[in-house]
Amino acid sequence: MPFQALGLNSQLISNIHALGFQQPTPVQQQAIPEVLAGHDVLAGAQTGTGKTAAFGLPLIQQLMAEPARSYGAKTVKALILTPTRELAQQVFESLSGYAKETDLRIVTAYGGTSIKMQVKALEQGVDILVATPGRLLDHAYVGTVDLSQISMLVLDEADRMLDMGFIDDIKRIMKRIKAERQTLFFSATFGPKVKELAYRILKDPKEIEVSPANSTAVTVEQMVYPVDKHRKRELLSYLIGSGNWQQVLIFTKTKQGSDELAKELGKDGIKAVSINGDKSQGARQRALEQFKEGKVRALVATDVAARGLDIEQLEHVVNFDMPFKAEDYVHRIGRTGRAGQTGKAISLMSLDEEWALRAIEELLDTRLPQQWLEGYEPDPTAEPLENLRRGRSSDKRRAKAKHQIHKNRGRRVSR
């Protein structure tokens, strides 16, 4: 099905063809006509499936049909909320490409950058504002933006906004937006809180699900390597070196852990940079550009900082630390295998992280393949360092873990 069949105008068709897009993805095929028809939409779509165009293209077309500059100072016509700065910037760049040669004004507002520049951009009124909840409320509280005239609202990666504790901010924002509006709700995972929020703000929505909820792309090959915690970095360096990986995105649980791992990889001769919430937006952007341009081989990130990263043809994602929330596994490995391309997702799992693997498998309703790598087999009798520090015995836990590991040894579970 060509884009023309979805009801998009010739200007948008020309722009997206110039960007290299010839055929719409499944989520675009289903969502664009519904948005153009004015319906609220509840869409379940994995990262990398083209959801930005699914809501962005019809949103732009609707705004193009309205009288130019038919709003007052500081007002906004369409609002797109995202959980992170990186995703806000990514959405802004995509929309700017779709809206080329139009008169639409598109502005971003997120923390970590000068608020004065954002105030200046908002003064004359905005067609589309892409913002993170916290910075948007900063503007609303001081009166530099007026949300009362918004006719279109998009919540992008709503599940992550809830995970990051933005539910109260979202409620405050909703109170400032008129009830007569079109609302689009996109999420890769649908837990109880996500569904509760969705049905609270949507009116008779058209539901779109291009893949089963809480699922991963079939183009991503997944593997779990059990390994002792203190040998994770050693195994990671071996995998990168022996596989000649030129570009790998690595996830850690903590900000400090991301910085330390990047330094350790550098000592192993692997150029690496880290991004996390403690770094300025400029530093995060520079690190991402170095990674995209191939100046460094490894980008080490926390979940918050990595959300919204769009890296073309990224082949490898590594969970150095297993995610605390099973839903984050879906988002992490969604950085690879985008737009139908293939990718590999590797998880390094220590004994004390087996609970995380069980939670992931329960969420996905599948068993992830495990394999012991020769030379890096875990020692089931080893006392965890944290237990030794606390003077705590774990004989029962070790016995149970030893039984489970020998049961899984050499096991490969097909997806």
N, C-alpha and C positions, 0 to 999 in steps of 0.2 A: 504494500500500500504506500503510495507516495504522499508527501506532505500536503500536496494540493487537495487530496481527497478528504483532508481533515477540516477544511473550511478556512484555512489561513489565507491572508491576502497576499498579493504578488510581492509587496515590499518585504514582508517577512520571509517568503519563500526564497527570494533572491539573497537575503542576508544569510539564511541558514545554509543555503547551497554554497555561498562564498566561504562559510566556515568549515565546509567539508562534509556536511550532513546531507545524505541523500534519501535515506529511508528512516521513518520514525520507529522508535523502540516500542515494545508492547505497552508500556505505561503511557507513552505519548499517544499512541493510537486510541487508547481508551479514555484518557483524561482530557485531552484537548477539546474534543467535541462537547463534552459535558460542561467544561468551564465556559466555552463560548456560548453555550445555551443558558448560562447564568445559574447553574446548579451549584450547591455546596458539594464538595467532594471529600471523601475519606479514602485515602490511598495508602496501601501497603506496598512499598517498593524498596528493594535493596539499594544500597549505595552503588553508584556506577551504572544505574539503569536509565539515566537520562531524565530524572525527575525535575531538574531545574527547568529544562525546556518544556516539560509537561505542564507546569503551571506558568512559566514565564512567557511563553509565546502567546497563549490566549489572553493572558493578562495585558500584555503590551497591545495586542490588537484591539481589545476593548477600550483601552485608554486612547488609542489613536483615533477612535471614532467619536470621542468627546470633543467639545469645543476647546481650543487651545487656551491654556492659562485661565480656565474658568474657576479659579479658586483664589483665596486671599493669601496674604503673607503668612508664612509659617505653617500653612495647612498641608496636609498629605492626602493624596487620593488612594494610593495602595500601599500597604505595609507588609513587609516580609520579615518575620522574626526567625532568627537562627540562634543556635546555642553558643557558637564561638566566633571569634574575630576572623579566623581563617575561612570558615564557611561563609560568613558575611561578605568577605572580600571576593571569594570565589563566585558567589551568586551575583554580586555586583558586576564582575567582569563578564560573566556569561550574558547577563541582561543587556549590558552595554553593547555587546556584539550583536545580539538579536535586534536591538533598537537602533542600529546604525542608520543614518540618513533620516531619522525621525526627529521631531522637536521635543521628545519626552526628556524630562529632567530626572535623572536617577542619582540618588545620594546614598552614601553609607554612613552609619553612626555606630561606633563600637569603642570600647575602652582601649587604653594603651596608646592612644594618639591624641593630638591636640583637639580639645573640645571647641576652641575658638574657630578653627577652620570649618568644623561641622556646623556651628552656629551661623557662620556666614553663608554656607551652602543652603541652609534651611530658611533663611530670611525671606527669599522670594517665592517660597512655596515649592513643593516637590510633587512630581507625578508618582514616583516609586521610591520608597524609603526602605532600605535593607538595614536592619539593626539587630543588635543583641538586646535582650530585655533590660539589663542593668543600665546601660548607657542611654537607652531610649527614655527610661524613667527619669534619669538625670535631666534630660532636656525638657521633659514634660513638667517636672517640678519647678524649674526656673522659668518656664514659659517661652522657651525657644522653639517649641514645636506644638502644633495644634492637631490633635488626633480626632477631633469631633466630626470631621468630614470624610473620614475613610470609608470607602465603599467596597474595598476588596482587602481581605486579610488572608495571609498565608502563614501557617506554622510549619516550618521546614525542620525535619528531624525532631519532631515533638518529643519523642521518647527521651532523647538526650537532654532536652531542656528540663524535663522532669527529673532525670537522674542527677542533674547538676543543681537541683534545688530552686529552679526558677518558677515553680508553681505559683507562689505568692505574687511574684512580679507579673506573671501572665494575668492573674486575676485583677491586679491593679490596672494593667493596661486595658483589659477588656472593659472596665468600667468607664473608660474615657472614649470608647469607640461606640458609635451608634449601632443599634440592634439591626437596622435595615442595611444589611451588607451581604456580600458573598464571601464565604469562608472556605478555604482549602486547607486540608490537614494531611500532611505527609509524614509517614513514620516507617522505619525499617522493622521495628518490633512493636508488638501490641500487648503490653502487660495490662493488668487491671486498672492501674492509675491512668494509663494512656487512653484506654477506652472510656473511662469515666470523664476525662477532660474532653475527649472528642465529642461525645454525645451531649455534653453540656453546652458546647458552643456552636455545634452544627445544626442546621435545620433540614430535616428530610434529605440527608446526603446521599449522593450516588456513591456506592462503595466499589472500589477498584482494588483488585488484588492480583498482581501479575505473577506472583509466586507465593507459595505457602507462607503464612506468617511465621516470623522467627526462623527463617531459613537462610542458607548460604548458597552462593552461586555454584552451579554444577560445574563451571569451568575452573574452579579452584580445587587443586589437589591438596588435601589436608593430611598432616602427619604429626603424631605426638611422639617425642623422644623422652622417655624417662631418664633422668640423669641426677646425680647428686648436686645439691644446690651450689656448693663451692666450685663445681666444675662447669657450670653453665657457660660462663664467659669463654672458657677454653674450648668447649664444644662449638659455641657460636663462631668463634674465629676459625675453627677448623672447617665448618660448613661453608663459610663465606670464601675461604681460601681454596679449599679443594673443589668447590663447585664453580669457582671463578665468578661469583656473583658480583656484578658491577653496580647494582642498585638494590638495597634492601632497607625496608622500613622496620624498625625494631620497637616493640612496646615494653615499657617498664611500668611498675606500679607507682613509683614516687618521682618527684622532681629531682631529688638528690641522686636517686638511682640512675636516672637518665644521664646526668652530668658525669657521674663516676664511670658508667659503662662506656660512654663516648671516649673518655680519657684512656681507659684500659684497652679499648680496641685500637686506639692510636698507637699505643705501645706495642701492639701486635702487628703494626704496619698497615693497619686498615684505617684510612682516613674517615673520620666520623664527626658529626656535629649533633648537638642535642637541642630540642625545643621543649619548653615547658612553661607553665604559668608564671614562673618567676622572671622570665626573660621579657624584655621590652618587645613591642610589636615589631620594631625595626630589626632587632636581633633575630627574631623568629622568622621574619621575611627573608633576611639575608641567608639564614641557614637553609631555608627551603629552596631558595634560588640556587645556592651552591649544590644542593642535592639534585635538583632538576637538571642543572647544567652538567652534571657528571664530575664536578670538582671534588666531591666526596662520595664514598661508596655506601656509607651507612648513615641513616638518619634515625636517631634514638629519641623517642617521644613518649610523653604520657598521653593517656586517653583524651584529656581535655584539650591539650595542644594539638593533637593530631586530627581531631574531628573537623572535617571539612577539607582535608588535604586532597587535592585532585592531581595525581601524578600519572601522566600517560604512560602506558606500557610498563607499569611497575610489576615485576615478576615475582618478587619475594617479600613476604611479610613474616616476621618472627615474633612470637609471644615469648619474650625473655622471662617475663613473669606472667603467670596465668592470671586472667582478669578476675577482679573481685566479684563483678556481676557477670552472669552468663551472657546477658544481652550485649555486653561490650565485645564479646568474642565475635559476634556477627558483624559489628561495626568495624572492628580491627581488620579482619580478613577481607572485609568489603573494599579495602583500599587496593586490592589486587583483583584480577579477573574482571575488570570493568569493561562495560560495553561489549560483552561477549568474548573478550580476550581470555587467554589462559593465565593461570598464576599458581603459586605454591604458598601455602600457609603452614609454617612450622611452629610447633609449640614445645618449649623445653619445660618439662614438668618434674619437679622434685617430689619426694614422698609426701611432704606436708601440703602439697597442692592437689592431691588426688580428689579432694572434695570439690574443687573447682571444675575438674574434668567431668565429674559425675553431674554437676549442675548444668554444664554445657550440653552434655549428651541428652539430658532430660529435656532441655529446652528445644534442641534440634530433633529430638525423637530418633536418634541414630547413634551408633557406636563409632567413635573416631578411631582410625587405625593407629596402632602403637607399634613401635619397633625399637629394640635395643640396638644402639650403634656400637660396633666392635671397638673396644678400647675405652668406651665411655659408659660401660654398664654401671648402673647404680649399685651401691653397697647397701643391702637391706638391713645389715646389722649395725650400720654406723649410727651413732647417737647424734641427733641434730644439735648444732652448735648452741641454739638458744636454750635447749634443755640442759646442756652441760653448764652454761652460765648460771642457770637458775638452780642447779643442783637437783634436777628433777629426773627421775627414772622413767623410761618409756619402754620397758621390756614387752609389755602387752602390745603396744602400738607397733613396735618393731616386728614382733612375731606375726601380727596381722598383715603388716605391709610386706613382709618377706613372703608370706603365703600368696598374697595378691600378685606380687611382681613375678614370682616363679610361674604363677598361673598365666600371666600375660606374656611371659618371655618369648620373644620371637613372633608374637602374634601380629598378624596383619588382618585387619577387618575391612572388607570391601564395603564401599559406601552404597 
